Amino acid sequence: MFHFFRGHHRLHHEHHHHQRGGGRGPKMFDAGAMRYVVLQLIADKPRHGYEIIKELETLTGGSYSPSPGAIYPLLSMMADMGHVDIVKDGNKKLYSVLPEGQQFLDDNRNMVDAYMARLVENARGEDGGDLRTLMHALKDAVITRGRGPRTTREHVDAIRAILKRAINDINQLS
């Protein structure tokens, strides 16, 4: 169970390296740091809880995947604090940043940037860090080119063909 707090006086005590989340990886940062990172991810774009978990896994090159038990209570706490809004989206909840949450990020920009940089640095420190960066860029390109207002059926078909070729080429590696 995490101890959540409003201040950041304890955020520098992050030298925990035990397993958590069912052995999914080392603890990357404490609950206070997690709050900054998750709020920044939501500020970047509204997300479902599962998307936050997957984005953290992507940002860390697969070395860290927080458990739902770490993310959902944090999201509820941030909603209670007025930092995020929750909108029902079918059976899911979509989280988006509220002005108070954005102000919190702005007021703590140095801390937020430090934690985000730490995620990327930790991922690059392991084999595959460059692959993670490329995969992230690929995802962004597919989303940008595949969902834009000027996207045509031909664009989508071309993207699909490119991705299928890439998958095939990767699978052919021995």
C-alpha angles and dihedrals in degrees: 000000000000128000109222122201138176100225126065099223091112097041093096092065096084104127096118116131102173124123121264139166093051094311095307094141145305120312103265098194141342126271093268092055090046088058092057094047096046092047090050091051090052091047089053089058137333110272144182117240092253090052089054091053092049093046091053088050090050094046090053095048090249094302094113132038115170117218120246085246088064097044107039098053088048091052091049091050092050090050090050089052091052094246098116137030122221120212123183109242105184106294091342135073121234115212122206131173119257124210091261090053092049089049089051089053092047092048090051099036095134091053093045093049091047093053093045090049090049091057092052093043092051091050093049090050090067130065109275097034090124089049090054091053091049093047090051091050090048091051091049092049093049092049094045096045098032101050106029123125090252095047112128132198087255091057091052092047091049092049090049091051092048092050093047090051091049092049091048092048092050092048090052092061112110 
